[in-house]
Amino acid sequence: MLESYIQDILSAPLSPPPPHFQGNSREGRPVAAYRFGRGPFRISLLAGCHADEPTGPRLLRHLVSFLGRQDEGHPLLQDFSWWIVPHANPDGEAANRRWYSETDDCYSLPRYLQHTVRELPGDDMEYGFPIEGQAGPLRPENAFIYEFWKKAGVPFHLHASLHSMAYSFGPWFLVDPGWENRSAIIQERCRQKAIELGYSLNDIDRGGEKGFHRISEGFCTRPGAEAMKAHFLEREMPKTAAFFHPSSMESIRSFGGDCLTLVSEMPFFTIPNESRSLAWPNPDYEKWRRLMSGWKMALATGKKREEAVLQEAWHLGLRAMPVADQMRLQWALVGAGVKQAVG
């Protein structure tokens, strides 16, 4: 049902209505939150937790613009209750504005390499949410979003946190560990949509590192705070481990019920899967990590111009994924999650 609305959503102007609730970021920027519909199925959508991932916020801004223009009889408002935070991290958004805009068809590799800003553990908003009696919020944005969720007064059925990656073999979908054996519809629908749009899925096996357990080609369990802590404790990095609070997925599940939590990981750029290896560290990922690092240094020192980097990357097989395709795949995950949870 949800999938049929994607073109209407993406056609909605990027001029969201005034927020229904508003908090403030650490630097005083507004954090907007929206509540739509009175349907029995409760959906939470969140994006922008990581500073350098603009695709999810763009989709959710289109979505709140679309929902805000519908009358109360619209099926999406009759059947669902929507709790939406289009951008959880406006300070991070401001820091990254030099390399993208809301009208980009694709993202620019040279601009991304030169201007991207990403927070380190201790500032990572995705792992900064509270659970009452267990952990407090990391930042004021986390506290505001948690209090916004609490206004529902009842558990949620579905929560999706929309994320991105700099590069990968293709789309990657992360599923709540408690739903790993109940995710067949999600896998089928998201895989079908990726193939329809012409993409291979990102298939790697991280062997449980940080909570990433491979389910099938392109699908993995989402990580959790305790697995993150264990990862850094094993590497004798206790200070870094201590930075990890619950994720949005763990926090929202603390309200009770059996909330299906999902994470999208859409690449800005796709890379060739030459080795066809599932291993982690992955040889292709490592090759492209070195290439990206070298291009970033060459651009910073003036040894290469942007056009030269683009030509080299294209020759080696890197392709920019259209932003519209990234948003379509994120929405496909939300729609598949609804179908899976409804049964």
Secondary structure, 3 states (H helix, E strand, C coil): CHHHHHHHHHHCCCCCCCCCEEEECCCCCEEEEEEECCCCEEEEEEECCCCCCCHHHHHHHHHHHHHCCCCCCCHHHHCEEEEEECCCCHHHHHHHCCCCCCCCCCCCHHHHHHHCCCCCCCCCHHHCCCECCCECCCCHHHHHHHHHHHCCCCCCCEEEEEEEEEEECCCEEEECHHHHHHCHHHHHHHHHHHHHHCCCCCCCCCCCHHHCCEEECCEEECCCHHHHHHHHHHCCCHHHHHCCCCCHHHHHHCCCCCCEEEEEEEEEEECCCCCCCCCCCCHHHHHHHHHHHHHHHHHHHCCCCHHHHHHHHHHHCCEECCHHHHHHHHHHHHHHHHHHHHC
